[in-house]
């Protein structure tokens, strides 16, 4: 595991990139997922909502493979087993059935 996990307490707060200061989750927008050039992925325990090609190339399985077997998805395991180095994962509770949201950000631009 080559990332720092930061647990966010407020699941309704916007998630802001620490590098470019863009809100990558902006609850004031209809399309609340707003990836910036530092966004590696945005996921929930049920699957990936957004993923950069750069990050997906470092994963053990493709997102298509993961979603094809969605009865057995363990998104945190998939994130933990990727070979991408030095990034931050923000995690927050969804407020439903103990599900989590994960936002991965890197100091390196990936888009």
C-alpha beads as a LAMMPS data file, in Angstrom:
LAMMPS data file: protein, C-alpha beads

111 atoms
110 bonds

1 atom types
1 bond types

-500.0 500.0 xlo xhi
-500.0 500.0 ylo yhi
-500.0 500.0 zlo zhi

Masses

1 110.0

Atoms # bond

1 1 1 0.000 0.000 0.000
2 1 1 1.740 3.157 -1.177
3 1 1 -0.872 5.739 -0.295
4 1 1 -1.875 7.789 2.701
5 1 1 -5.474 7.157 3.817
6 1 1 -7.294 10.171 5.238
7 1 1 -10.717 9.605 6.783
8 1 1 -13.104 12.521 6.275
9 1 1 -15.703 13.051 8.986
10 1 1 -18.247 15.045 6.952
11 1 1 -19.582 13.012 4.033
12 1 1 -21.511 16.017 2.688
13 1 1 -18.456 18.290 2.396
14 1 1 -16.842 18.927 -0.967
15 1 1 -13.534 17.113 -1.546
16 1 1 -10.878 19.544 -2.715
17 1 1 -7.646 18.586 -4.474
18 1 1 -4.730 19.571 -2.203
19 1 1 -2.569 20.308 -5.265
20 1 1 -4.697 22.528 -7.557
21 1 1 -7.523 23.334 -5.071
22 1 1 -10.328 22.311 -7.422
23 1 1 -13.371 20.632 -5.838
24 1 1 -13.309 17.113 -7.305
25 1 1 -16.523 16.264 -5.469
26 1 1 -18.735 19.333 -5.599
27 1 1 -22.156 18.739 -4.085
28 1 1 -23.393 22.113 -5.439
29 1 1 -23.125 20.843 -9.023
30 1 1 -25.631 18.557 -10.758
31 1 1 -22.632 16.578 -12.059
32 1 1 -20.959 16.442 -8.650
33 1 1 -17.940 14.438 -9.872
34 1 1 -15.483 17.046 -11.184
35 1 1 -12.078 15.337 -11.632
36 1 1 -9.029 17.553 -11.929
37 1 1 -5.700 16.675 -13.536
38 1 1 -4.555 15.091 -10.244
39 1 1 -7.555 12.750 -9.818
40 1 1 -6.629 9.078 -9.987
41 1 1 -10.079 7.705 -9.163
42 1 1 -13.385 8.321 -7.467
43 1 1 -15.049 5.152 -6.215
44 1 1 -17.553 3.771 -3.780
45 1 1 -17.605 0.281 -2.316
46 1 1 -19.975 -0.709 -5.147
47 1 1 -17.565 0.249 -7.950
48 1 1 -15.608 2.997 -9.675
49 1 1 -17.361 6.241 -10.623
50 1 1 -14.271 7.686 -12.338
51 1 1 -10.782 6.307 -12.993
52 1 1 -7.807 7.709 -14.894
53 1 1 -6.175 5.488 -17.507
54 1 1 -2.823 6.033 -15.790
55 1 1 -4.101 4.619 -12.489
56 1 1 -6.087 1.771 -14.049
57 1 1 -2.920 0.572 -15.814
58 1 1 -1.327 -0.032 -12.374
59 1 1 -4.194 -2.157 -11.044
60 1 1 -4.216 -5.946 -10.823
61 1 1 -7.533 -6.096 -12.736
62 1 1 -9.241 -3.685 -15.117
63 1 1 -12.334 -1.823 -13.998
64 1 1 -14.326 -3.803 -16.572
65 1 1 -13.185 -7.064 -14.923
66 1 1 -13.982 -5.713 -11.468
67 1 1 -17.468 -4.553 -12.488
68 1 1 -18.159 -7.785 -14.405
69 1 1 -17.883 -9.640 -11.086
70 1 1 -19.755 -7.056 -9.059
71 1 1 -21.109 -9.605 -6.595
72 1 1 -17.552 -9.864 -5.256
73 1 1 -16.327 -6.256 -5.474
74 1 1 -13.880 -5.135 -2.815
75 1 1 -12.899 -1.681 -4.056
76 1 1 -10.563 -0.974 -1.148
77 1 1 -8.669 -4.208 -1.882
78 1 1 -8.409 -3.263 -5.567
79 1 1 -7.072 0.181 -4.619
80 1 1 -4.666 -1.311 -2.075
81 1 1 -3.194 -3.769 -4.585
82 1 1 -2.474 -1.185 -7.329
83 1 1 1.180 -0.435 -8.093
84 1 1 0.804 3.362 -8.253
85 1 1 3.149 5.092 -5.796
86 1 1 2.758 8.105 -3.549
87 1 1 -0.803 9.322 -3.525
88 1 1 -3.524 10.306 -1.077
89 1 1 -6.886 8.563 -0.658
90 1 1 -9.688 10.453 1.021
91 1 1 -12.339 8.163 2.461
92 1 1 -15.764 9.083 3.782
93 1 1 -18.856 7.207 4.833
94 1 1 -21.756 7.295 2.388
95 1 1 -24.235 7.129 5.241
96 1 1 -25.819 3.982 3.807
97 1 1 -25.144 0.367 4.819
98 1 1 -21.563 1.051 6.008
99 1 1 -20.476 1.945 2.460
100 1 1 -17.475 4.206 1.817
101 1 1 -16.429 6.620 -0.944
102 1 1 -12.749 6.851 -1.955
103 1 1 -11.063 9.710 -3.813
104 1 1 -7.464 9.151 -4.948
105 1 1 -5.291 12.164 -5.760
106 1 1 -1.674 12.433 -6.879
107 1 1 0.764 15.344 -6.911
108 1 1 1.592 14.265 -10.468
109 1 1 -0.838 15.268 -13.184
110 1 1 -2.502 12.218 -14.727
111 1 1 -4.784 13.793 -17.347

Bonds

1 1 1 2
2 1 2 3
3 1 3 4
4 1 4 5
5 1 5 6
6 1 6 7
7 1 7 8
8 1 8 9
9 1 9 10
10 1 10 11
11 1 11 12
12 1 12 13
13 1 13 14
14 1 14 15
15 1 15 16
16 1 16 17
17 1 17 18
18 1 18 19
19 1 19 20
20 1 20 21
21 1 21 22
22 1 22 23
23 1 23 24
24 1 24 25
25 1 25 26
26 1 26 27
27 1 27 28
28 1 28 29
29 1 29 30
30 1 30 31
31 1 31 32
32 1 32 33
33 1 33 34
34 1 34 35
35 1 35 36
36 1 36 37
37 1 37 38
38 1 38 39
39 1 39 40
40 1 40 41
41 1 41 42
42 1 42 43
43 1 43 44
44 1 44 45
45 1 45 46
46 1 46 47
47 1 47 48
48 1 48 49
49 1 49 50
50 1 50 51
51 1 51 52
52 1 52 53
53 1 53 54
54 1 54 55
55 1 55 56
56 1 56 57
57 1 57 58
58 1 58 59
59 1 59 60
60 1 60 61
61 1 61 62
62 1 62 63
63 1 63 64
64 1 64 65
65 1 65 66
66 1 66 67
67 1 67 68
68 1 68 69
69 1 69 70
70 1 70 71
71 1 71 72
72 1 72 73
73 1 73 74
74 1 74 75
75 1 75 76
76 1 76 77
77 1 77 78
78 1 78 79
79 1 79 80
80 1 80 81
81 1 81 82
82 1 82 83
83 1 83 84
84 1 84 85
85 1 85 86
86 1 86 87
87 1 87 88
88 1 88 89
89 1 89 90
90 1 90 91
91 1 91 92
92 1 92 93
93 1 93 94
94 1 94 95
95 1 95 96
96 1 96 97
97 1 97 98
98 1 98 99
99 1 99 100
100 1 100 101
101 1 101 102
102 1 102 103
103 1 103 104
104 1 104 105
105 1 105 106
106 1 106 107
107 1 107 108
108 1 108 109
109 1 109 110
110 1 110 111
